[in-house]
Amino acid sequence: MSYDALVIDEGAIAILDTALIESNWFGAFELPENSAGLRRAVVDNIVYLLSPKADVGDGLLVVDTGHDGIFTNAAMPQARFERILRVALRKFDRNISLPVQWQPYHEGSRLSVFGEPISRRSNVRIYFDQAAGDGRDLYAYRVTDGPKQLSLVAPDNALYERAVGHLEAAALAEAPPGPDVGNFGILLSEPLGRQISGAATLQEWLDRKLNPQQLAFVNKSHDQPVRLRGAAGTGKTQAMTIKCIKDLLDDLEGDNTKTFAFLTHSSALAHDVIRGMFSALDPTDKWRTSRTVDGLPKLWIGTLYELAEERLSYAQKGLRPLSLDGQEGREYQRILIEDAIAKALADPRIMLDILADEAEFQKLLSSSDRRATLVDDLMNEFAGVLDAENIRKGTSEADRYLGGGSRESWQMLLQSKAQRQAVLEIHDAYRALLKHERLLSMDQMTADFGRYLTTHEWEQLREKLGFDVIFVDEYHYFSRNESMTLQGIFRSRAGQSGKWPLLMAYDLKQSTSDAALGGGVERFRNPGVGVSAFVDLKENYRSTPEITKLLQDLDASFPAMDLEGEYDTHIASSEQDHGDVPVLKVYGRDQELLDSVFDEAVADARRLGGRKVAVLCLNDLLFDRYLKAARINGKYVPLTTREDLKGVQYARGRCIFSMPEYVAGLQFDAVYLLHADQSDLSDEMLSQGARRRYVHRMYLGASRAQKKLMISASLERGGKSEVLDGPLHAASLRRIDVGSGK
């Protein structure tokens, strides 16, 4: 039967946000027995899903589910429902943001967002009243095929009034008997972060689970900055979340005056993983609900870009950042840089005048095979040099840039003034494209935020909106300009003798960009907030000893760099049980590789569960090609941005298909690395930075594996990569030639 509306109380929203929901759930909205305490009631043809703590004073989500309601004719209603839940979480917790690609549009209390991923070529918009009734509730009331003016899409307020009017009756009603068996279309599961960190509480971690180095970090005072370094799997994020919750609860029981921020580079990591880890550590939810004695929220969680967007009120000004997620923003930036290169290739002044004597550089610009590497190099040059030092075409800073001078080993290889001038022209075209599209790049947004933090306005607001303690996970992804903004978001009272409580976790070898190297590694020791104390984590809790040995040998493949010890080998022994030695399989043809790897991965996924198996491609172009390949369609769940992390829950009997940078922060029982091929390193014009980023990507991908690691290469693309010579020689990697491989 069809129901007129669905009503969910504030407590139930968070529970449903972690559920696995299939399309057949939308209709009866049934719940299996003992569904995390949720109770279903039906009153006047309206379904109520209520949490154990439901109260008539709580905020509600009301969804029109009638004949022309939100889910009518939806091919994937669960995609729409996920977005409705995210908007509801935003309504009841202002620390949660809406992804920019949803294109949220506001008009008074009304809001609309895209109802399904743009990748599905859907133009559906969902409309909300964010101040329904007395302003306490959220009402999802309409969908349209394409955007409409919000004032012209009116809600059915009579349905809303009917729904909230029966709340007390629903709360007191006996739950109707549900079916004893069958597929309900819903499986309530733990948040992704809780699955990663385990169900241990804060006290259990403090009493018996932290190693001495982690405990030393957790017990650090707030009298100076602290940098926490550790290889993949050493528990950096776990230690950071434990310290954040411990310090917050300690202050809550004391003077209750401090506010905390937990910043990551990825919005998905912040909202889909970190929040789940906090929930496991503090099941009472004090971390989410507590306020200071002044009535301020104790904890803010998100990306630096989300914080900047919130403080600068871009939405109200009609401005759009590329993204509020650092990794995703870089992917959008890549597209614009490719367009800027195309403009340079079509400009006779650049190609025939500036680059008249630069035949090899012209060849580099025009080569489609080299394009992905070139874009990576340019992106790092923009973030680490041009935008970091505010270098613009036609300025005195540009003259100094063109004049040359020594360049660091991590920078793009630019051997002449003409090559540097061509890069400036491409950068200028890139900035013009941003302006034309009325978009702000991540670097522009950071620069604006940095300037805002010096204004009289912020001076007035700093004590109210600033933070007393700031945690930064994934610090290795933060550019020089991004890290320079951190001191400005502290409350002025937080500093002691020029030292500020900034707690950073990082591993430079997990970064697939060079943005963190701008300005050198001094900013890790002294990140603009005073000289930092150092804690080094050595014990690997993720991978088997065999995989850890491979990571140690792969670590030695990084190009030599003078980074004052930051690139020294710092992978210690594993604390896990022994497993199989990782395998390199060399195939004769790409198609043979693709079929064989996915067959094996799917077999593992059916045995272990899909979310525990990942196929990670090391080549951008091949990843895009394989996503369109019909021969593996239906065998995987794609993760093409870090916003897709929630898709891990829907894998079931399918594996995850992604690239290493999109699954940073996650771990899998079995990992398959696709195309560790020599052709990606054979270009004589490949920069040292590009070679290093290639090893970064392979290291990052391999370090996601807990029990099984298989690496593949194709003779069609030059056979196995030279990066694997060390592990093969050390016998930490075992080679198998498959099919027509030699």
PEDA-V809483 format. One record per residue. D_CENTER is the distance of its C-alpha to the mean C-alpha in Angstrom with 1 decimal. Layout:
{{D_CENTER} {D_CENTER}}
//
This chain:
{{39.4} {37.5} {36.5} {36.5} {33.5} {30.8} {30.5} {27.8} {28.1} {25.4} {25.2} {25.0} {22.0} {19.7} {21.4} {21.2} {17.4} {17.0} {19.8} {20.2} {22.2} {24.3} {26.3} {29.6} {28.6} {29.0} {32.7} {34.0} {30.8} {32.3} {30.9} {32.0} {33.9} {32.3} {29.0} {27.4} {30.3} {29.7} {33.0} {33.8} {36.8} {38.4} {40.6} {42.2} {40.0} {36.8} {34.3} {33.0} {30.2} {30.7} {29.2} {31.7} {31.3} {31.9} {34.3} {36.0} {34.5} {30.9} {28.7} {28.6} {26.7} {29.3} {28.7} {31.5} {31.9} {35.4} {37.0} {35.1} {32.1} {28.3} {28.3} {31.5} {31.4} {27.6} {26.9} {23.7} {24.2} {21.4} {18.9} {20.8} {21.0} {17.2} {17.0} {20.1} {18.8} {15.7} {18.3} {20.5} {18.0} {17.7} {21.5} {22.1} {19.4} {18.9} {16.0} {13.8} {13.1} {13.4} {11.2} {13.4} {14.0} {15.8} {18.2} {19.4} {23.0} {25.0} {28.8} {30.1} {28.8} {28.0} {24.6} {23.6} {20.4} {20.0} {20.6} {19.1} {16.6} {18.3} {18.1} {20.8} {22.9} {23.4} {24.6} {24.9} {24.3} {24.3} {26.3} {26.2} {28.6} {26.6} {29.9} {31.9} {35.1} {35.3} {31.7} {30.4} {29.1} {26.8} {28.5} {26.9} {30.1} {29.9} {28.3} {29.5} {29.3} {28.0} {27.7} {30.7} {31.8} {30.7} {34.2} {35.6} {33.5} {35.2} {34.3} {36.9} {37.5} {40.2} {37.8} {35.5} {38.6} {39.8} {36.6} {36.3} {40.1} {40.1} {37.3} {39.9} {41.8} {38.7} {37.9} {41.5} {41.9} {42.3} {39.4} {40.8} {41.2} {38.4} {39.0} {39.5} {37.7} {35.7} {32.2} {30.9} {27.8} {25.6} {24.4} {23.1} {20.8} {19.1} {15.5} {13.0} {12.9} {16.7} {17.0} {15.2} {17.2} {20.4} {22.5} {24.1} {24.7} {24.6} {28.3} {28.1} {25.6} {27.8} {31.0} {30.4} {26.9} {25.9} {27.4} {29.4} {26.9} {24.1} {26.9} {28.0} {24.7} {24.5} {28.0} {27.5} {29.0} {27.6} {30.1} {28.0} {24.6} {23.4} {21.3} {20.1} {19.9} {19.5} {18.9} {16.4} {17.6} {19.6} {17.9} {16.4} {13.7} {16.5} {19.0} {16.9} {16.5} {20.2} {21.4} {19.7} {21.2} {24.5} {24.9} {24.2} {26.6} {29.2} {29.2} {29.4} {32.5} {33.9} {34.2} {31.0} {30.4} {27.1} {23.8} {20.5} {17.0} {13.9} {11.4} {8.1} {6.6} {3.1} {4.8} {4.1} {4.6} {7.3} {8.8} {8.8} {9.3} {10.7} {13.0} {14.3} {15.2} {16.9} {18.7} {20.0} {21.3} {22.9} {24.0} {26.1} {23.1} {24.7} {21.4} {20.5} {24.0} {25.8} {27.1} {29.0} {32.8} {32.2} {30.2} {26.8} {23.6} {23.1} {19.3} {16.6} {12.9} {10.1} {9.1} {12.2} {12.1} {12.3} {15.1} {16.8} {16.8} {18.3} {20.9} {21.8} {22.1} {21.1} {21.3} {24.9} {25.7} {24.7} {22.2} {18.8} {16.0} {14.4} {11.1} {9.7} {6.2} {7.3} {6.4} {7.6} {10.3} {11.5} {12.0} {14.0} {15.8} {16.8} {18.7} {20.5} {21.5} {23.0} {25.0} {26.2} {27.4} {29.3} {31.0} {32.0} {33.5} {35.5} {36.8} {40.2} {40.2} {37.2} {38.2} {42.0} {42.4} {39.5} {38.8} {42.4} {42.8} {39.2} {39.6} {37.0} {34.4} {35.3} {34.9} {31.4} {30.5} {32.0} {30.9} {28.5} {28.1} {26.9} {24.8} {21.3} {22.2} {23.9} {20.9} {18.8} {21.8} {22.2} {18.6} {19.0} {22.5} {21.4} {18.7} {20.7} {24.2} {25.0} {22.6} {22.6} {26.4} {26.9} {28.8} {30.1} {32.7} {36.2} {35.6} {37.1} {33.8} {33.6} {37.2} {36.2} {33.2} {35.7} {38.2} {36.2} {36.4} {34.6} {31.1} {28.7} {28.1} {24.3} {25.2} {26.0} {29.5} {31.6} {35.3} {37.2} {37.4} {37.3} {34.0} {32.5} {34.1} {32.6} {29.1} {30.0} {31.2} {28.0} {26.0} {28.5} {28.1} {24.3} {24.8} {27.4} {25.2} {22.7} {25.7} {27.2} {24.2} {24.0} {20.4} {19.0} {17.0} {14.4} {17.3} {19.8} {17.9} {17.7} {21.4} {22.3} {20.7} {22.5} {25.8} {25.4} {25.2} {28.7} {30.3} {33.0} {30.9} {28.2} {31.1} {32.4} {29.1} {27.7} {29.5} {28.3} {24.6} {23.9} {22.8} {24.9} {22.3} {18.8} {16.3} {13.7} {11.4} {10.2} {13.2} {13.7} {11.2} {13.1} {16.0} {19.5} {19.7} {16.5} {18.0} {21.3} {20.3} {19.6} {23.3} {24.0} {21.9} {23.9} {27.0} {30.0} {31.5} {28.6} {29.9} {32.7} {34.8} {32.1} {29.5} {26.4} {24.4} {21.1} {19.5} {17.2} {15.7} {15.2} {16.4} {17.1} {17.5} {13.9} {13.1} {13.5} {14.7} {17.6} {16.5} {16.9} {20.4} {21.8} {24.6} {24.8} {23.8} {26.1} {23.3} {21.9} {25.4} {26.1} {22.9} {25.3} {25.8} {28.4} {28.8} {26.3} {27.4} {26.0} {25.0} {24.4} {23.2} {25.1} {25.0} {22.7} {22.2} {20.0} {22.1} {25.8} {28.2} {28.5} {24.9} {24.8} {27.9} {26.3} {23.4} {26.2} {28.0} {25.1} {24.3} {27.8} {27.0} {25.0} {27.2} {29.3} {27.9} {29.6} {26.8} {28.9} {27.9} {24.1} {24.3} {26.9} {26.4} {25.0} {24.3} {26.8} {28.3} {26.6} {27.5} {27.1} {29.9} {31.0} {29.9} {30.6} {30.4} {27.6} {29.1} {29.1} {30.5} {31.9} {32.8} {35.3} {33.4} {29.9} {30.8} {32.2} {29.0} {26.8} {29.2} {29.8} {26.2} {25.1} {28.3} {27.7} {24.1} {25.1} {28.0} {25.7} {23.4} {26.6} {27.8} {24.7} {22.5} {20.0} {16.9} {18.5} {18.9} {16.7} {18.1} {16.1} {17.7} {18.3} {19.6} {17.8} {21.1} {21.9} {18.6} {19.3} {22.9} {22.3} {20.1} {23.4} {25.7} {27.8} {28.9} {25.7} {24.8} {24.4} {23.6} {19.8} {16.8} {14.7} {10.9} {10.9} {7.5} {4.0} {5.9} {8.4} {7.6} {10.7} {12.7} {13.1} {15.7} {17.7} {18.4} {21.7} {24.0} {21.7} {19.4} {15.8} {15.8} {13.0} {12.6} {11.8} {9.0} {7.0} {8.0} {7.8} {8.5} {10.4} {14.1} {16.7} {20.5} {21.0} {19.3} {20.9} {20.3} {21.7} {23.8} {24.3} {27.0} {29.3} {29.3} {25.9} {27.7} {31.2} {31.1} {33.5} {31.6} {28.3} {27.3} {26.9} {23.3} {22.6} {24.2} {22.2} {18.8} {20.1} {20.8} {17.5} {15.9} {18.6} {18.3} {14.5} {15.3} {18.5} {17.1} {15.1} {18.6} {20.6} {23.9} {24.2} {23.3} {24.8} {24.5} {26.2} {28.0} {30.3} {33.7} {33.2} {30.7} {32.7} {32.2} {30.1} {28.3} {30.4} {27.4} {28.5} {32.1} {31.6} {30.2} {32.8} {35.6} {34.5} {34.5} {31.0} {30.3} {32.8} {33.5} {34.7} {36.1} {35.7} {37.9} {39.0} {37.1} {39.3}}
//
